[in-house]
Structure formats: structure tokens, C-alpha cells
């Protein structure tokens, strides 16, 4: 399972770990930034 699948994200969010939380935030930031560039 790749790291970009919703299943993995669900597992990361279900695990209350600081490092996992940071990874999720970085992943979401990358996705939002990508969407903003796509809108331009």
C-alpha cells in the first residue's frame, strides 16, 4: 500500500503519535499547496 492512499492516512490519524501527526500535516500541506498551484 502506497503512502498516498486514504487507508494509510486513516491509520496514521488513528495512531496518536507526534511524529505521525507531523507527517500528516506535511502531507496535507503538500496536497493543499499542489491544489493551489493547480488552480493557477
C-alpha positions in Angstrom: 0.0 0.0 0.0 1.5 3.3 -1.0 1.8 6.2 1.5 -0.7 8.4 -0.5 -3.7 6.1 -0.1 -6.6 7.1 2.2 -6.2 3.8 4.0 -2.7 4.7 5.2 -3.8 8.2 6.1 -6.6 6.8 8.2 -4.1 4.5 10.0 -1.8 7.5 10.7 -4.6 9.6 12.1 -5.9 6.7 14.2 -2.4 6.5 15.8 -1.9 9.3 18.4 1.8 9.8 17.8 3.5 13.1 17.5 5.7 12.0 14.5 2.7 10.6 12.7 0.8 13.8 13.3 3.7 15.9 11.8 3.8 13.5 8.8 0.0 14.0 8.2 0.4 17.8 8.5 3.2 17.8 6.0 1.3 15.6 3.6 -1.8 17.8 3.8 0.3 20.9 3.3 1.8 19.4 0.2 -1.6 18.4 -1.1 -3.1 21.9 -0.5 -0.1 23.6 -2.0 -0.4 21.4 -5.0 -4.1 22.2 -5.4 -3.4 25.9 -5.2 -0.8 25.7 -7.9 -3.2 23.6 -10.0 -5.9 26.3 -9.7 -3.4 28.8 -11.0 
